[in-house]
């Protein structure tokens, strides 16, 4: 089965002379508009180029794929780190013409969660939890849209542990923040397409200093995974200029819960103290607004 996405365009060109008339129409469209084709169903692609859905399926088979979904996945892998925001907007505009945005986005997020559950390696997850618990210092690194995930993970780990440092703002001084990272430390890098170059450099730097590295990313082919000791996979596909962070956030929730369960007594004591502080300083609205007393 053809799986090397880097050779996909060359493969189509190589196969082109032997394709049927209808298959050539598909090939020509993909070569010119692979960014749009990657998010079309077989039926939609067939309608767009004027052939049947079965012709599209046979085209995928002719390229060596077991079915159209495999070809579509290869196309998506090819483009996901190359599309600009403008190109993403153009694709989502075409896609949502026939789709209800609310339903299609929710369905896409549910599919991301399902795929993440299938792909996640539980042994790697458990090992990552142990590294978090055993690290001298923990640095959580991520920029752009991943910054929200970094802040979320950092916020909750800080409630359980006292050695967590967030590196998500001030891109110019990332190396200053990682200056003292060493072999007893852990660096958690978070990044999804389009991958932040600064996050990748931070992973490379941390690895060179002997630190353990955990990455939360979308694929073992992610550039972050190159410098990782433990790679946790969360799918983030979305036909939009907006990044889908639902599955990555769910994975992070699982990490926090797992760490909390390992430190059960400490976590309970911490939250008992916090509840007293929150109530004393009116951090939350503890009074029932319907209570007239």
HUPEJO-V905602 format. One line per field, one symbol per residue. psi: psi as a letter, one per 40 degrees, with the letter a starting at -180 (. if undefined). A space follows every 10 residues. Layout:
# HUPEJO-V905602
psi: ???
This chain:
# HUPEJO-V905602
psi: hhehddeddd ddddeddeii dddddddddd ddfdddddei idddddddef iidddddddd ddeeieiddd dddddddded eehidddddd dddddedeih dddddddddd dddddddddh hddddddddd dddeidihhh hiibdedddd dddddddddd iffhhhgeig ddfddddede haeeihhhhh hihhhhdddd ddddddddee iihhihaeie eiddddeidh hhhhifhhgi ehhheddddd dddddddddd ddfddddddd dddddddddd efdigehhee he.
